[in-house]
Structure formats: C-alpha cells, structure tokens
Amino acid sequence: MRKPLNQIGETEMEILNIIWELGEGSVSDVRDRMLEYRDVAYTTVMTILKNLADKGYLRYEERGRSYIYSPALKPEEVRSGLLGNLLEKVFKGSPKELVQALVQNENLSDADRTEIRKMIEEMGDE
C-alpha cells in the first residue's frame, strides 16, 4: 500500500500548481508568478518550497547559486492522495457521501451534473 501524502496547505497547493505549470523553477520564478496576482515575500516562497520538498511533493537541485525545484509527483498522484484523505476524514470513507455532497453543491452547473451522470453511466458499461 502506498504511503499517504502529508497534509498540504492552501499556499503550498498554490505553489505546487505553479511548479507544475512551469515544469521547474527557482524561488524567484515562483515568486514572480505569484506577484502577478498577490504580494508575497521571497522568504515565504523559499520556506514553502523547502517544506514541499521535505514532504516529498518536490525535488530540487543546486544550479549555480540557486536551487531549482521540480515536481516529484504528478498532479494526478497528489489529487488522488488528497482526495483519499478527504474521503476518510470528512466523509468517513464513504464515496457515496462524497459524490452526494458534490452533486448537491449549488455551484455545480447543469452541464457539470450532466457530465458527471455520463461518467457514472460509462463506468457501468465497463
């Protein structure tokens, strides 16, 4: 059985998404991307990147005077692990409860509901 992923905070997830988009990047690369929509300190980004590497989400290598961070896991692996944690902690291990909460969400469009129904029907065909 695969080791469960460590918890990840909102800003950690934001930075992880940036690294996935960039493919790899330095502290400055990530901070520059974040500065496009919010202010963030260089040291904050540096600390979070290090924490993500310590948790196993990122790897890094030294290039000159900089550390370059890259994904250690694919987005699908992280989503699966986080969803598994959510399923256990919030929905007591019940996939039915998770799906029910999702489809009853007021923010879900009719098109999204239709797509979800189609996906479930296709699963039954397998």
C-alpha positions in Angstrom: 0.0 0.0 0.0 1.3 3.5 -0.9 2.3 5.8 1.9 -0.3 8.6 2.4 0.6 12.1 1.4 1.4 14.6 4.1 -1.1 17.4 4.6 -0.8 20.3 2.3 -1.9 23.9 3.0 -3.6 26.3 0.6 -0.5 28.3 -0.2 1.5 25.1 -0.6 -1.0 23.9 -3.1 -0.8 27.3 -4.9 2.9 27.0 -5.2 2.8 23.3 -6.3 0.4 24.3 -9.1 2.9 27.0 -10.2 5.7 24.4 -10.3 3.5 22.1 -12.3 2.8 24.9 -14.8 6.4 25.9 -15.0 7.9 22.4 -15.1 10.6 23.6 -12.8 11.6 26.9 -11.2 13.6 28.8 -8.7 12.2 30.7 -5.7 12.3 33.9 -7.9 10.5 32.2 -10.7 7.7 31.1 -8.4 7.5 34.4 -6.6 7.4 36.4 -9.9 4.4 34.3 -10.9 2.7 34.9 -7.6 3.4 38.6 -7.7 1.1 38.8 -10.8 -1.9 38.5 -8.5 -0.7 39.0 -4.9 2.1 40.2 -2.8 4.3 37.6 -1.2 7.8 37.7 0.4 10.7 35.9 -1.2 11.5 34.2 2.1 7.9 32.9 2.4 8.1 31.3 -1.1 11.6 29.9 -0.2 10.3 28.3 3.0 7.2 26.8 1.4 9.3 25.3 -1.5 11.6 23.7 1.1 8.7 22.4 3.0 7.1 20.9 -0.1 10.5 19.2 -0.9 10.7 17.9 2.7 7.1 16.5 2.4 8.0 14.7 -0.9 6.0 16.8 -3.3 9.0 18.5 -4.9 12.7 17.6 -5.6 15.4 20.1 -6.1 18.9 20.5 -7.4 21.5 23.2 -7.0 22.4 25.2 -10.1 25.0 27.8 -9.5 23.8 29.9 -6.6 20.1 28.8 -6.9 18.0 25.8 -6.1 15.7 24.7 -8.9 12.6 22.9 -7.8 10.7 20.4 -9.9 7.7 18.1 -9.3 8.4 14.9 -7.5 4.8 13.8 -8.1 2.3 14.1 -10.9 -0.8 16.2 -10.3 -3.0 13.1 -10.5 -1.0 11.4 -7.8 -1.4 14.4 -5.5 -5.1 14.8 -6.2 -5.7 11.1 -5.6 -3.9 11.2 -2.3 -5.6 14.4 -1.1 -9.0 13.1 -2.2 -8.3 9.9 -0.3 -7.5 11.9 2.9 -10.6 14.0 2.4 -12.8 10.9 1.8 -11.5 9.3 5.1 -11.5 12.4 7.3 -14.6 14.3 6.1 -16.9 11.6 4.6 -15.9 8.7 6.9 -14.7 6.6 4.0 -18.0 6.8 2.1 -17.6 7.6 -1.6 -21.4 7.9 -1.9 -21.4 10.7 0.7 -18.6 12.5 -1.2 -20.4 12.3 -4.5 -23.7 13.3 -2.9 -22.1 16.4 -1.4 -20.5 17.2 -4.8 -23.7 16.9 -6.9 -25.8 18.7 -4.4 -23.4 21.7 -4.4 -25.3 24.8 -5.5 -22.2 26.0 -7.5 -22.4 22.9 -9.8 -23.8 23.8 -13.2 -26.4 21.7 -15.1 -23.6 20.9 -17.6 -21.4 19.6 -14.9 -24.2 17.5 -13.4 -24.9 16.1 -16.9 -21.2 15.3 -17.4 -21.0 13.5 -14.0 -24.0 11.4 -14.9 -22.5 10.5 -18.2 -19.2 9.5 -16.5 -21.1 7.3 -14.0 -23.1 5.6 -16.7 -19.9 4.9 -18.7 -18.4 3.3 -15.6 -21.3 0.9 -15.5 -20.6 -0.1 -19.1 -17.0 -1.3 -18.2 
